[in-house]
Amino acid sequence: MTFTESPAYAQLKSVFKGELVLSSDAGYKDSLKRWSVLAERQAGVVAFVKDEDDVAAAVKFAVEAKLEIAIKGRSCFAI
């Protein structure tokens, strides 16, 4: 089972107010852009959070799915 098929991801999608970008989405490559190409890395999902509840939901999902978390400024998590 992939993480997108997991109950944890279904829960994240049900409460998340921001935008979740997967590698299959058109905006995925742009969502990974960083200040340096050397700082860019692939992500299972990029979460553009709207508020602190989105942050908490994204972190909870990452912990439950055993995914690493990378934080980018401007309210974006790569998990």
C-alpha positions, 0 to 999 in steps of 0.5 A: 500500500502506498501512503496515498492509499493509507487511512492516515492520508485519507484523514489528512485530506479530509481535514486539510484546508491548504493544497496537497501536491503529489508527484503526479500533479502538474505543479509538483516540480515547481512546488519543490523549487528552493533557493538553491538547486542543491537544496531541492529534493523529492517529496511524497507530498508537498503541503501548502498549509493555510493555518496551524491546524494544517501544520498539525495535520501534516506533521501528524500524517508524516509521523504516522506514515513514517515520512521525513519532514522538510520545511520550506518558508512561505507555508509549505511542507514537503513530506 
